[in-house]
């Protein structure tokens, strides 16, 4: 009995949500003829769960991005190393977001899932791209918060983060930094509380989905997973090798050999933070990056350098748009890539971060939160390669910056390392 209790206590949230999703799907399929009787309960509970998620979005965005941008600005103060890493982060993240967009339009995971009832409400016909860009700049923060104008809140958060980092050292700067830091802690705790009821919420939402739509949802989810994996593979097999070959002038195969233990740990643990010690050790001892460069870049990179998350969020945006029959303009696609880059940096590290990011992206692009429980249900399958790609991107960034600085120890990088080296 004690062992059974311990197993239940140690079951991860991802597994609980996956169980909730599977059971909800089966419940909806098997009891579809009786949908009119049980929908009152499942629809109510599912709606409350989505409202709880929505409640945390804007405060989380505001507090986390202010802190995230402030950390980037601090890197900038450290001159050449920080500037080079920021350039790498921005370019690699934008490329990842573009990969997500491109593969979403090639594979079209949302096509075939018919949710026509919401399509007309989110039409973008007649909208001026220039007026849209101008509207991204807030003229009233409180109005932006009350109207749920996520992009305007993000713009304010970016400017606020930069402003705080440029204040002279003293009580005002400390007080403001502490305010947003503590606000972020509060929001993370709220998200934790909401995510504790996520298995129940996902069960109810998936029961509603399978009770009304049927098997086409499973096909759509499968296609979305394939889209995620192909986008990640594109970054891993094409984009990162090009960066390593052209800018670092090193052999990408040797780099992956050097960090292979890191990639395996990241894949299995689904945690950039848990992988950080091995990431730092391997980048120093197997890749030849100087210790001071690793110590400077690795900790913030584990938080803000999230290429997989950028691709992931772009895919969510297109997946949902295809379901509701919405077509993005070029300006909106650029916005999606920008949002993916900024929000991946700001929301990373939050419990259920990927699930929260999908909700934020849906709200920002004016789409319902329909896919949020779907993402929650399969997030473990997304999170494993996602974390591996994020951590790999950190090491690529450190090697590239070090090579650009001219202090990469290429003898160490090219040495034939053995797996036992990491056990010393």
C-alpha positions, -999 to 999 in steps of 0.1 A, spaced: 0 0 0 28 24 9 46 17 -24 14 24 -43 9 57 -25 45 67 -32 41 59 -69 10 81 -71 27 109 -53 57 108 -76 37 105 -108 47 136 -129 22 163 -139 29 155 -176 19 118 -170 -12 128 -151 -23 152 -179 -16 125 -205 -37 101 -185 -65 127 -183 -63 133 -220 -65 96 -229 -93 88 -204 -112 119 -216 -109 109 -252 -122 74 -244 -150 87 -223 -161 110 -251 -159 83 -278 -177 56 -257 -204 79 -243 -209 100 -274 -246 91 -276 -252 104 -241 -233 136 -247 -263 159 -240 -265 145 -204 -228 148 -193 -218 179 -213 -231 202 -186 -205 190 -162 -175 186 -186 -182 218 -204 -185 238 -172 -153 224 -156 -134 227 -189 -145 263 -193 -135 272 -157 -100 256 -163 -95 277 -194 -106 309 -175 -81 301 -148 -53 298 -174 -64 330 -191 -64 348 -157 -26 342 -153 -15 351 -188 -11 389 -188 5 392 -153 28 363 -162 38 379 -195 44 413 -178 65 401 -149 85 374 -167 94 394 -198 105 424 -178 129 402 -159 139 383 -190 147 414 -210 166 429 -180 188 398 -180 196 402 -217 204 439 -211 228 429 -183 246 406 -207 250 435 -231 269 454 -204 296 427 -206 306 440 -240 317 417 -267 307 383 -253 272 394 -243 266 413 -276 276 383 -297 255 359 -277 225 383 -280 229 384 -318 231 346 -319 201 342 -297 180 366 -318 190 351 -352 188 315 -342 154 320 -325 140 338 -355 152 310 -378 135 285 -354 102 304 -355 105 306 -393 111 268 -395 79 262 -374 59 285 -398 72 269 -430 67 233 -419 32 241 -406 22 254 -440 37 224 -457 22 197 -435 -10 216 -426 -17 198 -394 -49 218 -387 -65 213 -420 -94 188 -418 -104 197 -383 -136 216 -389 -144 243 -363 -162 267 -385 -182 284 -358 -152 305 -348 -138 313 -382 -159 343 -391 -153 361 -358 -115 362 -365 -114 373 -401 -86 397 -409 -100 410 -442 -96 448 -447 -71 451 -419 -41 474 -426 -7 459 -418 7 494 -410 -22 503 -387 -18 469 -371 19 476 -364 11 510 -350 -16 495 -327 11 473 -312 25 503 -294 4 509 -262 -9 544 -254 -24 532 -221 -10 502 -202 -41 498 -181 -63 498 -212 -41 472 -227 -44 450 -196 -82 454 -194 -87 448 -232 -63 418 -231 -40 434 -257 -12 409 -252 12 425 -279 9 459 -263 17 445 -229 47 427 -243 59 459 -259 56 477 -226 74 449 -208 103 450 -232 107 488 -227 103 485 -190 129 458 -187 154 479 -207 146 510 -186 151 492 -153 185 478 -165 197 512 -174 188 529 -141 218 538 -119 225 515 -90 204 524 -60 171 519 -41 148 526 -71 164 501 -94 166 475 -66 130 481 -56 117 478 -92 138 447 -99 125 431 -67 89 441 -76 89 422 -109 110 394 -95 85 388 -67 56 393 -91 71 366 -113 74 343 -83 37 349 -74 26 342 -109 46 310 -111 30 298 -79 -4 307 -94 4 287 -125 15 258 -103 -19 259 -86 -38 260 -119 -17 232 -133 -25 209 -104 -61 208 -117 -50 205 -153 -55 167 -155 -92 172 -146 -96 202 -169 -79 183 -198 -102 153 -191 -133 174 -194 -121 194 -224 -110 163 -243 -142 145 -235 -160 174 -251 -138 173 -281 -141 136 -288 -178 137 -279 -185 162 -306 -157 160 -333 -145 124 -332 -114 108 -346 -103 138 -368 -88 153 -336 -64 124 -332 -53 127 -368 -47 165 -363 -27 159 -331 -6 133 -349 1 157 -377 10 185 -352 35 162 -335 51 153 -368 53 190 -377 70 197 -343 95 168 -348 104 178 -384 109 215 -374 132 204 -346 151 181 -369 155 210 -394 172 231 -367 193 202 -355 204 188 -389 205 220 -410 204 253 -392 228 245 -363 254 228 -385 254 258 -409 260 281 -379 288 259 -366 304 255 -400 302 291 -412 305 312 -381 324 289 -357 343 270 -384 341 237 -366 328 203 -376 291 199 -365 295 162 -363 323 165 -338 303 191 -318 273 167 -315 298 140 -305 312 163 -278 278 171 -263 260 138 -269 258 131 -231 242 165 -226 216 158 -254 207 124 -238 203 139 -203 182 168 -217 160 144 -236 154 121 -207 150 148 -179 130 174 -199 148 201 -179 173 226 -192 180 236 -155 187 200 -145 210 195 -175 229 228 -168 258 214 -147 266 188 -174 261 214 -201 287 236 -185 311 208 -178 309 194 -214 312 227 -231 343 235 -211 360 201 -211 349 186 -244 342 216 -266 371 238 -255 351 269 -246 368 291 -219 355 288 -184 346 325 -181 326 324 -213 307 293 -202 300 308 -167 287 340 -183 265 325 -210 252 291 -198 230 302 -169 210 329 -187 210 308 -219 192 280 -201 164 305 -195 162 327 -226 178 307 -254 148 285 -264 149 277 -302 126 247 -299 100 268 -280 101 294 -308 93 267 -335 67 252 -312 48 284 -307 48 292 -344 33 258 -351 6 263 -325 -4 296 -341 -7 281 -376 -23 249 -364 -51 268 -347 -55 292 -376 -59 263 -400 -86 248 -378 -106 280 -378 -101 288 -414 -80 319 -407 -52 331 -431 -23 351 -418 -9 381 -436 29 385 -440 28 411 -412 11 386 -389 37 359 -397 65 383 -388 46 391 -356 43 354 -348 81 349 -352 87 380 -330 63 368 -303 78 333 -304 113 347 -298 103 371 -270 78 349 -252 100 318 -253 127 339 -235 102 353 -210 81 323 -201 107 296 -201 112 280 -167 75 284 -157 58 251 -147 38 240 -177 55 267 -196 48 253 -231 11 250 -222 10 285 -210 28 298 -241 2 281 -263 -25 300 -244 -6 333 -247 -1 328 -284 -38 320 -290 -49 351 -271 -24 373 -288 -34 362 -323 -71 364 -315 -79 327 -315 -98 306 -290 -79 285 -265 -93 253 -281 -59 237 -286 -45 244 -251 -58 211 -236 -47 192 -267 -11 206 -262 -14 198 -225 -23 162 -232 6 154 -255 31 179 -240 54 152 -227 59 139 -263 68 175 -273 89 183 -243 115 156 -247 129 166 -281 121 202 -273 144 203 -243 172 185 -262 171 211 -290 170 240 -265 201 227 -247 219 219 -279 212 255 -290 229 267 -258 261 248 -266 261 259 -303 258 295 -291 287 292 -266 310 275 -292 301 301 -318 307 331 -295 340 316 -283 351 310 -319 342 345 -329 362 358 -299 392 337 -310 396 319 -277 380 285 -286 405 257 -278 402 237 -311 426 210 -299 401 201 -271 372 204 -295 387 181 -320 400 156 -294 385 121 -294 365 122 -262 352 91 -246 319 88 -227 339 80 -195 353 116 -196 320 128 -181 322 105 -151 355 121 -138 
